[in-house]
Amino acid sequence: GPRDYPDSFVVKTKAGNLLVMGRQTGAKGAVPLFVLKRQVVVPARVHPEDVEEVFRPRILKDIRTEFERLIGG
């Protein structure tokens, strides 16, 4: 939150973007921390269950094939 950046301030760029600037340890002067936007789109995450559903048949087939190769069947 804001308390994590006590010396932060907001500036407006020539392009009209609002930047939260702050001072970070080891950096000279102010550094950009965040760009402020009215709205953002967060892409959907891929759930592990969906990945399993797609790859499970392939993995099982590969395991069977390798097992049969190893036991000579």
N, C-alpha and C positions, 0 to 999 in steps of 0.2 A: 504494500500500500504506500501511500504518500510518505509515511514516516520512514520508509526504507530509503528515501531519497530526500533528506532534509534540506539540501542546498539546491533543489531543483527549481526550474522556472520554465515558462512557456514562451517560445518565440514563433513569429510568423515568417515563413520563407518568402522569397520573391514569387514563387509559384503559388503561394497561398496556403501551403500546408502548415499545420501547427505541430511544432516539435517540442517535446519535453526535453530540456537540456539539464545536465547535471555535472557535478564534479566527481570523478572516480579516482581512486587511489592510483598514483603513478601516472596519471594522464595530465598533460599540460592544458590549462584552460577548461572550457566546458566541452562536453561530448554529448551527442544526441543519444537519448535513451529510448524514446518512443515517438512514433508518429500518431497523432490523434486523428481518428476518423469517425464520422457520424455513424457509419454502419460497416460491418464486415461480414463476409460469408465464410463460415468455418466448414471445410469439407467433411463429409461423413467419414467416420473411421471404419476400418475393416475389422470385424469381430473375429476372434479366433475360431468360433464355431463355423463361420462361413468358409474360412480357409480350410478347415478340417473337412467340411462337406465336399469341397471340390477335390481335394488331394487325397482323401482317405482311400478311395478305390485304387488309385495309382500306386500309392504306397503299399497297400496290401498285395497288389499284383506283383510289384517288384520284390517284396519279401518272399512271396510264394515261389517266384521264379528263381531267386537266389537260393532258397532253401532246397528246392528240387535239384538245382545244380550241385549243391554241396553234398547232398545225400545220394546223388546219382540216380534220381528218379525221374 
